[in-house]
Amino acid sequence: MKIIQELENPHLFSQNLFQKMKQVNPAFENIEFYEFQYGLDNLIPNQGWIAIDLYPIQKIELDICQMEFYTNVKIKPIVNNRIVPDEQITQLTRMLFKGLVTDFYSTDWVNTYFYFDIRGFFFLPRTNYYSKEVIDHFGGVPYLSFEKKQTRFKRFLDIGYKDYKNANAEVDLAFIKIIEEVIKKDGTPILLTIAGPTAAGKTEIVSRLRVELEGKGHFVTSIEMDHFWKDKDYRDTHQVTGIETIHFELFKKCMHDILQGRKTCIPQYDFYTSISSHDLQGEIKPGYTSIEIEPADIVFLEGNFPFHLADISQFLGIKIVYMSDDDIRLKRKWKRDIDYRKKYDPIYFQNRYFKTQFIRAQEIYLPLMKICDIVVDTSAANLWLTDNLKNSLNL
């Protein structure tokens, strides 16, 4: 009877949910109830909360592990000439809200499988990046572990790089020292590949590595792997995969040149028009320019092209995945991409982030983590090294 009253009374429902959500996201402790209601008002079903069906826990756990659950998400659904949240995302959030209020879903279970983003006011599934195969690849345990200083971000709505950098200081310093040991042992020229999810901090850590290494007298350069993409129209029309998506012959030539200490030129990909400077035969198009890369003894190859492919990995030296948890990166993207860059419509951004994290983990990051040499996990404050790398460095 009490449950029915709460479902039929929006104010009672909101009050109960507000208390439950403080157990889901500690940042709600810094928010007033009326502010919580602002966000909730956008999600109240037309026929009331009683109309929302609750799926069994087993079904939800199965659904959020299926690729189809994410590929079905629409990132630009339009209603009244405005982008709106994808219906599947809205349905999931409403269902979890009702399940929490009615105790059909426990807060422990919700926290295990989901996280709640306050700025977007929606639930997202947690992505598991550590399969048994990944853990076994690194010998079962991290090489080094530090205090998890990102836990302070639980009460943050968004995260700037200064706070992020300070929280990661210990694990980043340990990583930089490992790279210095690798260079000391293997010599130069050397190619270091750094991949990782969006907003993990790849660009920033490469910049810091560059400063450290140049300070020790090294010549350092970086190459963005994304510049090797072929035109998006071609990739989409022909539905190509793997090395067929890039100017592979150009890639091989450029890697050979740079590792021989020679200047090289790479294609230039326009990220706004999605057009490459080079045609399908690898020839530069009229009116376009390539990017000159000066010779260097240390080369960073940045980007998330799958270096687990044999055709690619044969050219690479040390392979690194630099990462942090999905919820942390989402808070970084709110600050960086929405507040500062004004890069996306906020609703489009929410739909896109929800859709892509699981897909990219399955297609890119999990395969990379199964074959890479180093994983830097700043959220868990762990540095993972393969046994082969540890043995080669006498660690």
TORNU-529017 format. One line per 8 residues: number of its first residue (from 1); their letters; for each residue x, y, z of C-alpha. Coordinates in Angstrom, 3 decimals, decimal comma, always signed. Example, Ala and Ser with C-alpha at 12.3 -4.5 7.8 and 13.67 -1.06 7.14 Angstrom:
<rs>
1> AS> +12,300/-4,500/+7,800  +13,670/-1,060/+7,140
</rs>
This chain:
<rs>
1> MKIIQELE> +0,000/+0,000/+0,000  +2,834/+2,385/+0,926  +4,602/+1,620/-2,354  +1,480/+2,404/-4,378  +1,077/+5,701/-2,514  +4,657/+6,674/-3,335  +4,234/+5,764/-6,990  +1,017/+7,757/-7,252
9> NPHLFSQN> +2,344/+10,775/-5,328  +5,154/+12,487/-7,289  +6,356/+14,441/-4,245  +6,667/+11,334/-2,042  +8,363/+9,489/-4,882  +10,859/+12,323/-5,346  +11,683/+12,532/-1,635  +12,304/+8,790/-1,343
17> LFQKMKQV> +14,347/+8,701/-4,531  +16,457/+11,671/-3,418  +17,524/+9,808/-0,279  +18,301/+6,652/-2,268  +20,318/+8,591/-4,837  +22,611/+9,927/-2,111  +23,725/+6,310/-1,697  +24,243/+5,984/-5,446
25> NPAFENIE> +26,117/+9,243/-6,049  +27,650/+11,048/-3,027  +27,599/+14,336/-4,959  +23,859/+14,546/-4,194  +24,865/+15,475/-0,624  +25,866/+18,869/-2,050  +22,573/+19,362/-3,880  +19,302/+20,712/-2,503
33> FYEFQYGL> +16,120/+18,710/-2,929  +14,521/+21,331/-5,180  +17,569/+21,151/-7,471  +17,153/+17,385/-7,633  +13,537/+17,941/-8,641  +14,623/+20,137/-11,563  +16,394/+17,154/-13,090  +13,713/+14,642/-12,174
41> DNLIPNQG> +10,891/+16,721/-13,673  +12,273/+15,982/-17,150  +11,923/+12,243/-16,559  +8,498/+11,901/-14,934  +6,471/+9,577/-17,215  +3,274/+11,001/-18,717  +1,260/+8,205/-17,096  +3,149/+8,371/-13,804
49> WIAIDLYP> +5,767/+6,115/-12,225  +3,280/+3,318/-11,735  +3,291/+2,802/-15,527  +7,018/+1,933/-15,654  +7,714/-1,800/-15,960  +10,597/-3,232/-13,938  +12,781/-5,822/-15,660  +14,226/-8,709/-13,638
57> IQKIELDI> +17,804/-8,176/-12,518  +19,013/-11,116/-14,617  +17,551/-9,600/-17,798  +19,164/-6,219/-17,155  +22,556/-7,782/-16,449  +22,303/-9,729/-19,700  +21,075/-6,753/-21,746  +23,899/-4,414/-20,759
65> CQMEFYTN> +26,472/-6,988/-21,891  +25,025/-7,221/-25,405  +26,398/-5,139/-28,280  +22,878/-4,670/-29,652  +21,841/-2,823/-26,483  +24,283/-0,051/-27,422  +24,102/-0,110/-31,214  +20,346/+0,513/-30,940
73> VKIKPIVN> +20,920/+3,832/-29,159  +20,145/+6,839/-31,366  +22,508/+9,736/-30,810  +20,431/+12,398/-32,604  +16,722/+11,645/-32,108  +14,740/+14,780/-32,977  +11,465/+15,900/-31,374  +10,056/+19,361/-32,138
81> NRIVPDEQ> +13,279/+20,293/-33,934  +15,403/+19,517/-30,879  +17,766/+16,651/-30,057  +16,276/+14,641/-27,186  +17,609/+11,821/-24,985  +17,431/+8,394/-26,599  +14,304/+6,559/-25,462  +16,245/+3,465/-24,386
89> ITQLTRML> +18,486/+5,586/-22,128  +15,465/+7,331/-20,642  +13,685/+4,007/-20,100  +16,691/+2,566/-18,256  +16,990/+5,587/-15,957  +13,260/+5,592/-15,179  +13,319/+1,869/-14,475  +16,251/+2,153/-12,076
97> FKGLVTDF> +14,624/+5,117/-10,335  +11,406/+3,198/-9,754  +13,297/+0,062/-8,766  +15,249/+1,976/-6,122  +12,151/+3,600/-4,641  +10,275/+0,283/-4,465  +13,365/-1,651/-3,272  +13,041/-3,940/-6,286
105> YSTDWVNT> +16,669/-3,028/-7,008  +19,125/-2,559/-4,140  +21,537/+0,361/-4,101  +24,414/-2,148/-3,890  +23,295/-3,852/-7,091  +22,735/-0,542/-8,882  +26,180/+0,713/-7,840  +27,798/-2,511/-9,031
113> YFYFDIRG> +26,428/-2,308/-12,562  +25,734/+1,399/-13,112  +26,872/+4,901/-12,309  +24,759/+8,045/-12,280  +25,866/+11,254/-13,949  +24,281/+14,278/-12,281  +24,947/+16,816/-15,029  +23,231/+14,630/-17,597
121> FFFLPRTN> +20,838/+13,215/-14,979  +20,972/+9,677/-16,310  +22,314/+6,213/-15,520  +25,061/+4,546/-17,552  +26,299/+0,940/-17,364  +29,797/+0,425/-15,991  +32,293/-0,985/-18,488  +34,475/-3,877/-17,353
129> YYSKEVID> +37,919/-3,521/-18,918  +39,549/-6,336/-16,961  +38,589/-9,694/-18,379  +40,349/-12,792/-17,075  +42,406/-12,869/-20,254  +43,619/-9,307/-19,662  +44,532/-10,000/-16,034  +46,320/-13,226/-16,980
137> HFGGVPYL> +48,243/-11,345/-19,681  +49,761/-9,208/-16,931  +50,537/-12,076/-14,582  +47,485/-11,690/-12,364  +48,499/-8,620/-10,344  +49,591/-5,018/-11,041  +53,299/-4,257/-10,983  +52,700/-1,190/-8,777
145> SFEKKQTR> +49,669/+0,134/-6,893  +49,140/+3,524/-5,285  +46,532/+5,346/-3,230  +43,336/+5,811/-5,265  +43,226/+9,583/-5,188  +40,500/+9,837/-7,831  +38,000/+8,731/-5,173  +37,714/+12,393/-4,164
153> FKRFLDIG> +36,023/+13,003/-7,511  +32,917/+11,116/-6,371  +31,486/+14,426/-5,149  +32,501/+16,347/-8,282  +30,043/+17,128/-11,078  +32,896/+17,700/-13,526  +36,691/+17,530/-13,456  +39,315/+19,952/-14,759
161> YKDYKNAN> +42,750/+18,772/-15,818  +44,588/+20,398/-12,893  +42,656/+18,290/-10,367  +42,971/+15,231/-12,594  +46,728/+15,667/-12,983  +47,260/+16,086/-9,238  +45,245/+12,955/-8,451  +47,307/+10,923/-10,929
169> AEVDLAFI> +50,726/+12,264/-9,914  +52,139/+9,106/-8,315  +51,094/+6,614/-10,968  +52,122/+9,012/-13,760  +55,574/+9,491/-12,244  +56,060/+5,726/-11,957  +54,987/+5,327/-15,589  +57,423/+8,010/-16,776
177> KIIEEVIK> +60,263/+6,264/-14,941  +59,385/+2,952/-16,622  +59,487/+4,605/-20,059  +62,889/+6,082/-19,243  +64,123/+2,593/-18,298  +62,775/+1,146/-21,565  +64,594/+3,791/-23,595  +67,799/+3,263/-21,621
185> KDGTPILL> +67,641/-0,480/-22,326  +66,381/-0,560/-25,934  +68,086/+2,553/-27,211  +66,797/+4,795/-29,964  +65,086/+5,330/-32,307  +62,078/+3,848/-30,557  +58,359/+3,977/-31,316  +55,997/+4,210/-28,343
193> TIAGPTAA> +52,298/+3,679/-28,978  +49,809/+5,210/-26,545  +46,116/+4,382/-26,879  +43,204/+4,790/-24,503  +39,597/+5,907/-24,125  +38,490/+9,478/-24,719  +39,453/+11,980/-21,992  +41,736/+9,488/-20,248
201> GKTEIVSR> +44,596/+11,983/-20,562  +46,632/+10,528/-23,443  +47,562/+13,861/-25,001  +48,549/+15,348/-21,655  +50,730/+12,417/-20,567  +52,487/+12,407/-23,954  +53,167/+16,125/-23,505  +54,637/+15,513/-20,053
209> LRVELEGK> +56,737/+12,605/-21,329  +57,987/+14,803/-24,124  +59,134/+17,506/-21,688  +60,884/+14,936/-19,479  +62,648/+13,224/-22,372  +63,648/+16,410/-24,163  +65,065/+17,609/-20,867  +67,386/+14,603/-20,988
217> GHFVTSIE> +68,606/+15,512/-24,461  +66,316/+13,361/-26,618  +64,670/+14,499/-29,848  +60,971/+13,683/-29,576  +58,108/+13,819/-32,051  +54,558/+12,500/-32,198  +52,335/+11,159/-34,955  +48,545/+11,053/-34,758
225> MDHFWKDK> +47,355/+7,715/-36,102  +43,993/+9,256/-37,014  +45,664/+11,195/-39,840  +46,019/+7,908/-41,746  +42,239/+7,432/-42,073  +40,847/+7,225/-45,586  +37,840/+9,415/-46,450  +34,884/+8,675/-44,207
233> DYRDTHQV> +32,528/+8,419/-47,195  +34,669/+5,624/-48,614  +34,881/+3,795/-45,267  +31,139/+4,025/-44,692  +30,101/+3,201/-48,261  +32,342/+0,156/-48,582  +32,035/-0,895/-44,909  +35,743/-1,655/-44,737
241> TGIETIHF> +37,464/-2,786/-41,542  +40,984/-3,193/-40,176  +43,872/-1,958/-42,281  +41,504/-1,241/-45,191  +40,303/+1,844/-43,299  +43,713/+3,525/-43,434  +46,390/+4,417/-45,966  +48,312/+1,329/-44,941
249> ELFKKCMH> +51,102/+1,494/-47,518  +51,740/+5,107/-46,550  +51,717/+4,081/-42,901  +54,358/+1,406/-43,529  +56,570/+3,813/-45,476  +56,279/+6,514/-42,823  +57,106/+4,103/-39,992  +60,100/+2,754/-41,927
257> DILQGRKT> +61,396/+6,258/-42,682  +61,026/+7,596/-39,165  +62,667/+4,549/-37,578  +65,570/+4,945/-40,012  +66,059/+8,499/-38,785  +64,686/+10,127/-41,930  +62,180/+12,941/-42,339  +58,809/+11,662/-43,513
265> CIPQYDFY> +55,431/+12,987/-44,602  +52,094/+11,675/-43,365  +48,594/+12,341/-44,699  +46,520/+15,132/-43,188  +42,978/+14,169/-42,195  +40,416/+16,957/-41,818  +38,407/+16,013/-38,737  +35,610/+18,438/-39,589
273> TSISSHDL> +35,015/+17,333/-43,182  +36,239/+13,739/-42,600  +38,340/+13,957/-45,765  +41,925/+12,782/-46,202  +44,598/+14,750/-48,025  +45,393/+11,591/-50,018  +43,368/+9,552/-52,496  +42,805/+5,798/-52,336
281> QGEIKPGY> +46,047/+5,176/-54,239  +47,993/+7,058/-51,578  +48,664/+10,058/-53,811  +48,191/+13,568/-52,476  +45,082/+15,302/-53,827  +45,385/+18,606/-55,714  +45,164/+21,546/-53,324  +45,897/+19,477/-50,223
289> TSIEIEPA> +49,039/+19,310/-48,088  +50,652/+16,570/-46,042  +52,272/+16,851/-42,609  +56,054/+16,811/-42,354  +57,521/+14,803/-39,483  +61,112/+15,588/-38,592  +63,433/+12,720/-37,632  +63,561/+11,961/-33,920
297> DIVFLEGN> +64,979/+9,312/-31,649  +61,705/+8,907/-29,737  +58,408/+8,795/-31,628  +54,985/+8,700/-29,975  +52,217/+7,197/-32,074  +48,947/+8,506/-30,641  +45,506/+7,172/-31,403  +43,136/+4,277/-30,969
305> FPFHLADI> +43,646/+2,427/-34,203  +43,783/-1,272/-33,215  +47,481/-2,026/-32,819  +46,574/-5,607/-31,918  +46,312/-6,315/-35,664  +49,391/-8,231/-36,811  +49,856/-5,995/-39,861  +50,149/-2,971/-37,559
313> SQFLGIKI> +51,829/-4,356/-34,433  +54,943/-5,509/-36,302  +55,994/-1,864/-36,704  +55,503/-0,886/-33,077  +57,807/-0,835/-30,084  +56,288/-0,509/-26,614  +52,485/-0,625/-26,664  +50,687/+1,295/-23,913
321> VYMSDDDI> +47,052/+1,724/-22,874  +46,433/+4,797/-20,707  +43,000/+4,764/-19,126  +40,606/+5,773/-16,358  +37,050/+4,787/-15,420  +34,108/+5,761/-17,615  +32,470/+7,988/-14,987  +35,695/+9,917/-14,385
329> RLKRKWKR> +36,218/+10,486/-18,096  +32,622/+11,608/-18,519  +33,157/+14,267/-15,844  +36,327/+15,360/-17,640  +34,429/+15,640/-20,922  +31,703/+17,783/-19,347  +34,352/+20,292/-18,314  +36,547/+20,044/-21,416
337> DIDYRKKY> +34,191/+19,391/-24,326  +30,986/+21,080/-23,147  +32,092/+23,933/-20,856  +35,354/+24,947/-22,526  +35,294/+23,739/-26,124  +31,516/+24,065/-26,636  +32,038/+21,055/-28,877  +28,689/+19,216/-28,658
345> DPIYFQNR> +25,018/+19,701/-28,027  +24,746/+18,372/-24,430  +21,968/+15,869/-25,202  +23,777/+14,580/-28,287  +26,881/+14,268/-26,098  +25,013/+12,168/-23,500  +23,527/+9,840/-26,105  +26,885/+9,440/-27,837
353> YFKTQFIR> +28,834/+8,710/-24,667  +26,271/+6,136/-23,508  +26,350/+4,429/-26,902  +30,081/+4,301/-27,515  +31,873/+3,262/-24,309  +30,901/-0,426/-24,344  +31,295/-0,677/-28,122  +34,774/+0,833/-28,146
361> AQEIYLPL> +35,820/-1,279/-25,164  +34,840/-4,458/-27,009  +36,206/-3,432/-30,406  +39,365/-1,590/-29,370  +40,471/-1,401/-25,744  +39,954/-4,978/-24,567  +41,808/-6,391/-27,609  +44,599/-3,838/-27,042
369> MKICDIVV> +44,884/-4,676/-23,353  +45,293/-8,356/-24,198  +48,494/-7,706/-26,164  +49,960/-4,413/-24,906  +53,063/-4,088/-22,730  +51,823/-1,517/-20,208  +48,453/-0,439/-18,829  +48,322/+2,767/-16,812
377> DTSAANLW> +45,025/+2,807/-14,903  +44,790/+6,146/-13,124  +41,402/+5,434/-11,486  +42,566/+2,220/-9,832  +46,030/+3,823/-9,429  +47,609/+0,678/-10,870  +50,535/+0,218/-13,224  +50,388/-3,099/-15,090
385> LTDNLKNS> +53,460/-4,526/-16,844  +53,782/-7,823/-18,674  +56,188/-10,399/-17,282  +58,259/-10,089/-20,462  +58,731/-6,365/-19,946  +59,500/-6,755/-16,246  +62,080/-9,432/-17,011  +63,703/-7,388/-19,767
393> LNL> +64,049/-4,442/-17,373  +65,172/-6,675/-14,478  +62,266/-5,492/-12,333
</rs>
